[in-house]
Amino acid sequence: MYKYLIIEGLGWLFIIIVIVIVALKSGLVNKLLKFFKRKKVFKTIAVLGVLVLGVGMVLYGRTSYPVHFAMPATMHSVASDHNPPSLPLLSLWRFLTESRKFEFVKDVGADPNKVPSPINRTEPKTVELALTTKEVIAEVADGIYNNYWTFDGQAPGPMLRIREGDTVNFTLTNDNSSLHNHNIDFHATTGPGGGASVTNVKPGESRSFSWKSLAPGLYIYHCATSNVSVHNSHGQYGLILVEPKEGLSKVDKEFYLVQGELYTQGGIGKKGLQAFDPQALLDGIPTYVTFNGKIETVPRMKAKVGDSVRIYVGNGGVNLVSSFHVIGEIFDKVYPEAAMGPESAILQNVQTTTVLPGGASIVEFKVDVPGKYTIVDHALARMNKGAWAVLEVEGDDQLDIYKSTSTNTDTSHSHSSY
């Protein structure tokens, strides 16, 4: 995966060699040296100039660098902790020198089929949950690599499922290979930081806390270590479902999708290992927008004609509002903002629903016609950045619902993006 970096580095080396050879052959270097030897005043000015530059850099660094010595020095923040969305210089150096030690994850994208089974019990209980934060290298798309910060080695982290009234004993472990501290904020938790204040873990550490699930709903969890936006934009988010006491209606298929954003200094399609771009994060212009961490290559969600489908949808953010839409389907039910309860509205016959950053929604629909259904953020330019997935439905044609009435039904030359 380093071949693109090696090729680019060799290219710069060849350019420098050519410049040096030309300078030596032309005698330019000797002429400059003779000039400065004859003109002592220029030598003095040069020395003083370097000295002034060095002193200026030291003074500027002391006044502009945050306490954790972050890169770049010119970036500032007026967040509550005044910590800009940049990476600590020491961590950057360790990443460059130790990145080969990171685990390479072949497929970092969370499997949308891995939804925990519905809860059948009628009484609350104490539930033991645990997650591990781990920083890995994985593909965003073919030949494009990113340094993901994950829960359990995947983005988003695993979907969790509990019942209203349950008591959760939770443990967070930070893998030894991590370069950064991490923690967790459960939006389903009532208490300071949603657990973040008591789960700060250095590499190799574990911390635990207990909380009671007071309100049903579908909630985001994410790392809340400063700078929070940096951790989230590296993939540290997931969903936890708190089922209501009466449970949810039975469906044939349940899927798990979370939209996220990646900010890289290489543009769309740039091969090789990508560097994080803090300015793009501040500007809210992601390089990639994904469902479940990476660009989809093969449809992983499958259903049959007649199946009832429920999708648990989240938005890990950190900047974009998602307009969640399944092309060719109408949502029979939508739980707006994933709210549940006797007075919570359930919308019917919805075409597109809003999923806020740090928020969630639940959509349900029946698949009546076979085919491939593209799932998108209907801010459709984001499809070019990766915001799409596919639900593949198998079964017999339903010609009373959907059919072509053209004489030529060959679709092999179709230019549709769907």
JOSUL-V225514 format. One record per backbone hydrogen bond with DSSP energy under -1.0 kcal/mol. CO is the residue of the C=O (numbers start at 1). NH is the residue of the N-H. If there is no record, write none. Layout:
BEGIN
CO|NH + CO|NH
END
This chain:
BEGIN
2|6 + 3|7 + 4|8 + 5|9 + 6|10 + 7|11 + 8|12 + 9|13 + 10|14 + 11|15 + 12|16 + 13|17 + 14|18 + 15|19 + 16|20 + 17|21 + 18|22 + 19|23 + 20|24 + 21|25 + 22|26 + 23|28 + 27|31 + 28|32 + 29|33 + 30|34 + 31|35 + 32|36 + 33|37 + 34|38 + 35|39 + 39|43 + 40|44 + 41|45 + 42|46 + 43|47 + 44|48 + 45|49 + 46|50 + 47|51 + 48|52 + 49|53 + 50|54 + 51|55 + 52|56 + 53|57 + 54|58 + 55|59 + 56|60 + 57|61 + 58|62 + 59|63 + 60|64 + 61|65 + 66|69 + 69|89 + 72|75 + 79|82 + 84|86 + 87|71 + 88|92 + 89|93 + 90|94 + 91|95 + 92|96 + 93|97 + 94|98 + 95|99 + 98|101 + 99|102 + 103|137 + 108|155 + 111|114 + 112|256 + 113|115 + 125|167 + 127|169 + 129|171 + 131|173 + 132|152 + 133|175 + 134|150 + 136|148 + 137|105 + 138|146 + 140|295 + 141|144 + 143|272 + 144|140 + 144|141 + 145|274 + 146|138 + 146|148 + 148|136 + 150|134 + 151|154 + 154|151 + 155|110 + 160|241 + 162|243 + 163|166 + 166|213 + 167|127 + 168|211 + 169|129 + 170|209 + 171|131 + 172|207 + 173|133 + 174|204 + 175|178 + 182|201 + 185|222 + 186|189 + 191|194 + 192|195 + 193|196 + 194|186 + 195|198 + 201|182 + 202|205 + 205|174 + 207|172 + 209|170 + 211|168 + 213|165 + 217|242 + 219|240 + 220|187 + 221|238 + 222|185 + 227|231 + 228|232 + 229|233 + 231|234 + 231|236 + 232|235 + 234|149 + 235|237 + 236|223 + 237|157 + 238|221 + 239|160 + 240|219 + 241|162 + 242|217 + 243|164 + 244|247 + 253|310 + 255|312 + 257|314 + 258|292 + 259|316 + 260|290 + 262|287 + 262|288 + 263|277 + 267|270 + 272|145 + 275|265 + 277|281 + 278|282 + 279|283 + 280|285 + 288|262 + 290|260 + 301|392 + 303|394 + 304|307 + 307|367 + 308|253 + 309|365 + 310|255 + 311|363 + 312|257 + 313|361 + 314|259 + 315|358 + 317|261 + 322|355 + 323|378 + 324|353 + 325|376 + 326|329 + 331|350 + 333|364 + 334|347 + 335|338 + 335|362 + 336|339 + 338|218 + 341|344 + 347|334 + 350|331 + 353|324 + 355|322 + 356|359 + 359|315 + 361|313 + 362|335 + 363|311 + 364|332 + 364|333 + 365|309 + 367|306 + 371|393 + 373|391 + 374|327 + 375|389 + 376|325 + 378|380 + 379|382 + 380|383 + 381|384 + 382|387 + 383|386 + 385|289 + 386|388 + 389|375 + 391|373 + 392|303 + 393|371 + 394|305 + 398|401 + 398|402 + 411|414
END
